[in-house]
Amino acid sequence: MDGSTRLELTKTATKIRMGIITATASAGSGHPGGSLSLTDILTYLYFKEMRIDTNNPKDPDRDRFVLSKGHCTPGLYATLAYRGFFPVEDLSTFRQIDSYLEGHPNMDKVPGVDMSTGSLGQGISAAVGMALAGKIDKKGYRVFAVLGDGEIQEGQVWEAVMAASHYKLDNLTAFVDYNGLQIDGKITEVMNPEPIKDKFAAFGWNTIEIDGHDFSQIEEAVNAAKEVKGKPTMIVAHTVKGKGVSYMEDEASWHGNAPNKELADQAIKELQDYYQGLL
């Protein structure tokens, strides 16, 4: 990846992070920590990789994305807004009673959302179904999904993972947002899912381990996945919960808490300063 592309993606990711803070602070609720940790993955997919059309969100030949960790809609909505699916200003209506931007993704209401998710474990099952349908219909689209590292404690995840391998879904690429924290603390203390990469490999997946905040590594992993035949790919992305906001980084307490106005202003100021430094 050349330097100018990396810079543009970094600038976009910073704006998306500001959108996450705006959305959760306006609502007084939501999940900023995990949204901030997966921002760089979403930025790469939506602004560099995926074949999508903001004027035709339901294009049958589009690439698909499933946010299996469905509570992290602030990250997905901010990404979709800055990509042009709906006005950025609407992020401030997040979780309001009359808003279409609900706490979990709703494919019937939000342009660009490919699957309604929320109950953990079910999103990856839907992604497997989409990929299998693509194979049966001989379509060229690819399916992408992001799971939380706490989410993979769900048994349904492993049923889906087994099915994806069985049906040789090489058109499916998934990420584990591996920030090491869930709502109750460290994933290793709540219900240890490690070694994550080895477990997906044992289920027959091609596995790649990366720094989930390094755009070059994300690109290399996604490109490598496209070259693999007969296997789905799981990209285990090491990330930092709350990435980009000093007081949120690596703090489980920000899993499902929204910043008040003072803390939101501080976060926006930090992100704006970082953005200005990129110019």
C-alpha positions as CSV (number, residue, x, y, z in Angstrom):
1,M,0.0,0.0,0.0
2,D,1.4,3.4,-1.0
3,G,1.7,6.2,1.5
4,S,-1.0,8.4,0.0
5,T,-3.6,5.6,0.2
6,R,-2.6,4.9,3.8
7,L,-2.9,8.6,4.7
8,E,-6.4,8.9,3.1
9,L,-7.6,5.8,4.9
10,T,-6.2,7.1,8.2
11,K,-7.9,10.4,7.7
12,T,-11.2,8.7,7.0
13,A,-10.9,6.4,10.0
14,T,-10.3,9.4,12.2
15,K,-13.5,11.0,10.9
16,I,-15.4,7.8,11.5
17,R,-14.1,7.7,15.1
18,M,-15.4,11.2,15.6
19,G,-18.7,10.0,14.3
20,I,-18.7,7.2,16.8
21,I,-18.3,9.6,19.7
22,T,-20.9,11.9,18.3
23,A,-23.5,9.1,18.0
24,T,-22.9,7.5,21.4
25,A,-22.7,10.9,23.2
26,S,-25.9,12.1,21.5
27,A,-27.7,9.0,22.5
28,G,-26.3,8.8,26.0
29,S,-25.8,5.1,25.3
30,G,-24.2,2.6,22.9
31,H,-21.0,0.8,22.5
32,P,-18.0,3.0,21.7
33,G,-15.1,0.7,22.8
34,G,-15.6,-2.1,20.3
35,S,-16.7,0.3,17.6
36,L,-13.4,2.2,17.9
37,S,-11.4,-1.0,17.8
38,L,-12.9,-2.2,14.5
39,T,-12.9,1.2,12.8
40,D,-9.8,0.5,10.7
41,I,-11.1,-2.8,9.4
42,L,-14.4,-1.1,8.4
43,T,-12.6,1.8,6.8
44,Y,-10.5,-0.5,4.7
45,L,-13.4,-2.7,3.6
46,Y,-15.8,0.2,2.7
47,F,-13.3,2.7,1.3
48,K,-10.8,0.4,-0.5
49,E,-12.0,-3.2,-0.9
50,M,-15.7,-3.8,-1.3
51,R,-17.7,-3.5,-4.5
52,I,-20.7,-1.4,-3.4
53,D,-22.8,1.4,-4.8
54,T,-24.3,4.0,-2.6
55,N,-26.9,4.7,-5.2
56,N,-27.9,1.1,-5.4
57,P,-27.4,-0.4,-1.9
58,K,-29.3,-3.6,-2.8
59,D,-27.3,-4.3,-6.0
60,P,-27.5,-8.2,-6.2
61,D,-23.9,-8.3,-7.4
62,R,-22.5,-6.2,-4.6
63,D,-20.1,-7.5,-2.0
64,R,-21.8,-8.1,1.4
65,F,-20.8,-7.2,4.9
66,V,-22.2,-8.6,8.2
67,L,-21.5,-7.0,11.5
68,S,-21.8,-10.1,13.6
69,K,-20.9,-8.1,16.8
70,G,-24.1,-6.2,16.1
71,H,-24.0,-3.9,19.2
72,C,-21.1,-2.0,17.5
73,T,-23.5,-0.1,15.2
74,P,-21.8,3.3,16.0
75,G,-18.8,2.1,14.0
76,L,-20.9,0.7,11.2
77,Y,-23.2,3.7,11.0
78,A,-20.4,6.2,11.0
79,T,-18.7,4.2,8.2
80,L,-21.8,4.0,6.1
81,A,-22.5,7.7,6.7
82,Y,-19.0,8.9,5.6
83,R,-19.2,6.4,2.7
84,G,-22.3,8.3,1.5
85,F,-25.2,5.9,2.3
86,F,-27.0,8.5,4.4
87,P,-26.2,12.0,5.9
88,V,-23.4,12.2,8.4
89,E,-25.7,14.6,10.4
90,D,-28.0,11.8,11.1
91,L,-25.5,10.1,13.4
92,S,-26.6,12.6,16.1
93,T,-30.0,10.9,16.1
94,F,-28.6,7.5,17.0
95,R,-30.9,5.5,19.3
96,Q,-33.5,8.3,19.4
97,I,-37.1,7.1,19.6
98,D,-37.9,8.5,16.1
99,S,-34.6,7.6,14.4
100,Y,-34.0,4.9,11.8
101,L,-30.5,4.4,13.4
102,E,-31.4,1.9,16.0
103,G,-29.0,0.3,18.5
104,H,-28.5,-2.8,16.3
105,P,-28.3,-2.9,12.5
106,N,-31.7,-3.1,10.7
107,M,-31.4,-4.0,7.0
108,D,-35.0,-2.8,6.4
109,K,-34.3,0.7,7.6
110,V,-30.7,1.6,7.1
111,P,-29.2,2.0,3.6
112,G,-26.1,-0.1,3.3
113,V,-26.9,-2.6,6.0
114,D,-26.9,-6.1,4.6
115,M,-28.0,-8.1,7.6
116,S,-30.0,-7.3,10.8
117,T,-27.8,-8.5,13.7
118,G,-27.6,-8.2,17.4
119,S,-28.0,-11.6,19.0
120,L,-24.4,-12.7,19.2
121,G,-23.3,-15.7,17.1
122,Q,-26.1,-15.3,14.6
123,G,-24.3,-12.8,12.2
124,I,-21.6,-15.2,11.2
125,S,-24.3,-17.8,10.5
126,A,-26.0,-15.3,8.1
127,A,-22.7,-14.5,6.4
128,V,-22.2,-18.3,5.8
129,G,-25.6,-18.5,4.3
130,M,-24.9,-15.5,2.0
131,A,-21.6,-17.0,0.9
132,L,-23.2,-20.4,0.3
133,A,-26.0,-18.7,-1.8
134,G,-23.3,-17.0,-3.8
135,K,-21.7,-20.3,-4.6
136,I,-25.0,-22.0,-5.5
137,D,-26.0,-19.1,-7.8
138,K,-22.5,-18.9,-9.3
139,K,-22.2,-15.2,-8.3
140,G,-18.9,-13.3,-8.0
141,Y,-19.6,-11.3,-4.9
142,R,-17.6,-11.8,-1.7
143,V,-18.9,-11.8,1.8
144,F,-17.1,-10.2,4.7
145,A,-18.0,-10.4,8.4
146,V,-16.6,-9.1,11.7
147,L,-17.0,-11.0,15.0
148,G,-16.1,-9.9,18.5
149,D,-13.5,-12.0,20.4
150,G,-16.0,-12.3,23.3
151,E,-18.7,-13.3,20.7
152,I,-16.8,-16.4,19.7
153,Q,-17.6,-17.9,23.2
154,E,-21.0,-18.6,21.6
155,G,-21.5,-22.2,20.4
156,Q,-23.5,-21.1,17.3
157,V,-20.3,-19.4,16.0
158,W,-18.6,-22.8,15.8
159,E,-21.5,-24.5,14.1
160,A,-21.3,-21.8,11.4
161,V,-17.5,-22.1,11.2
162,M,-17.8,-25.8,10.7
163,A,-20.4,-25.3,8.0
164,A,-18.3,-22.7,6.1
165,S,-15.4,-25.2,6.0
166,H,-17.6,-28.1,5.0
167,Y,-19.0,-26.1,2.0
168,K,-15.6,-24.8,1.1
169,L,-16.7,-21.2,1.1
170,D,-13.6,-19.5,-0.2
171,N,-15.8,-16.4,-1.0
172,L,-16.1,-15.7,2.7
173,T,-13.6,-13.7,4.7
174,A,-14.2,-12.9,8.4
175,F,-12.3,-11.0,11.0
176,V,-12.1,-11.5,14.7
177,D,-11.9,-8.1,16.4
178,Y,-9.4,-9.3,19.0
179,N,-9.2,-6.5,21.5
180,G,-9.1,-8.9,24.5
181,L,-11.9,-7.3,26.4
182,Q,-15.7,-7.9,26.7
183,I,-18.3,-6.2,28.9
184,D,-17.3,-8.2,32.1
185,G,-13.5,-7.8,31.6
186,K,-10.8,-9.8,29.9
187,I,-12.0,-12.5,27.6
188,T,-9.4,-14.9,29.0
189,E,-11.0,-14.5,32.5
190,V,-14.7,-14.6,31.5
191,M,-14.5,-17.6,29.1
192,N,-11.1,-18.1,27.5
193,P,-11.4,-18.7,23.7
194,E,-7.7,-18.8,23.1
195,P,-5.8,-19.9,21.0
196,I,-8.1,-18.3,18.6
197,K,-6.1,-18.7,15.4
198,D,-5.4,-22.4,16.1
199,K,-9.1,-23.1,16.7
200,F,-10.2,-21.7,13.4
201,A,-7.4,-23.6,11.7
202,A,-8.6,-26.8,13.4
203,F,-12.1,-26.2,11.9
204,G,-10.6,-26.1,8.4
205,W,-10.2,-22.3,7.9
206,N,-7.3,-20.5,6.3
207,T,-6.1,-18.3,9.1
208,I,-4.1,-15.1,9.2
209,E,-3.0,-13.0,12.1
210,I,-2.5,-9.3,11.8
211,D,-2.3,-5.9,13.5
212,G,-5.9,-4.7,13.0
213,H,-4.9,-1.1,13.0
214,D,-2.3,-1.4,10.2
215,F,-3.9,-0.8,6.8
216,S,-1.1,-2.5,4.9
217,Q,-1.5,-5.6,7.0
218,I,-5.3,-5.5,6.5
219,E,-4.8,-5.2,2.8
220,E,-2.3,-8.0,2.5
221,A,-4.5,-10.3,4.5
222,V,-7.6,-9.6,2.4
223,N,-5.7,-10.0,-0.8
224,A,-4.2,-13.3,0.5
225,A,-7.7,-14.5,1.3
226,K,-8.8,-14.0,-2.3
227,E,-6.1,-16.3,-3.5
228,V,-7.1,-19.2,-1.3
229,K,-9.3,-21.8,-2.9
230,G,-11.6,-24.3,-1.1
231,K,-11.4,-22.6,2.3
232,P,-12.9,-19.6,4.1
233,T,-10.4,-17.3,5.7
234,M,-10.4,-16.0,9.2
235,I,-8.3,-12.9,9.9
236,V,-7.5,-12.6,13.6
237,A,-7.0,-8.9,14.0
238,H,-5.2,-7.7,17.1
239,T,-6.8,-4.4,18.1
240,V,-7.1,-2.0,21.0
241,K,-10.6,-1.4,22.5
242,G,-11.3,2.3,22.5
243,K,-8.6,3.0,19.9
244,G,-8.0,6.7,19.3
245,V,-9.4,8.0,22.5
246,S,-6.9,8.1,25.3
247,Y,-9.1,7.5,28.3
248,M,-11.0,4.7,26.5
249,E,-8.1,2.7,25.2
250,D,-7.8,-0.9,26.7
251,E,-10.6,-0.2,29.2
252,A,-13.4,-2.7,29.5
253,S,-15.6,-0.1,31.2
254,W,-16.1,1.6,27.8
255,H,-17.6,-1.5,26.2
256,G,-21.2,-0.3,26.7
257,N,-20.9,3.2,28.2
258,A,-21.4,6.5,26.4
259,P,-19.2,9.5,27.2
260,N,-20.9,12.5,28.8
261,K,-20.6,15.9,27.1
262,E,-17.3,16.8,28.8
263,L,-15.7,13.5,27.9
264,A,-17.1,13.6,24.4
265,D,-15.7,17.0,23.9
266,Q,-12.3,15.8,25.1
267,A,-12.4,12.8,22.7
268,I,-13.4,14.9,19.7
269,K,-10.6,17.4,20.5
270,E,-8.1,14.5,20.6
271,L,-9.3,13.2,17.3
272,Q,-9.4,16.6,15.7
273,D,-5.9,17.3,16.8
274,Y,-4.8,14.0,15.4
275,Y,-6.6,14.7,12.1
276,Q,-5.0,18.1,11.8
277,G,-1.6,16.5,12.3
278,L,-2.3,14.3,9.2
279,L,-2.9,17.3,6.9
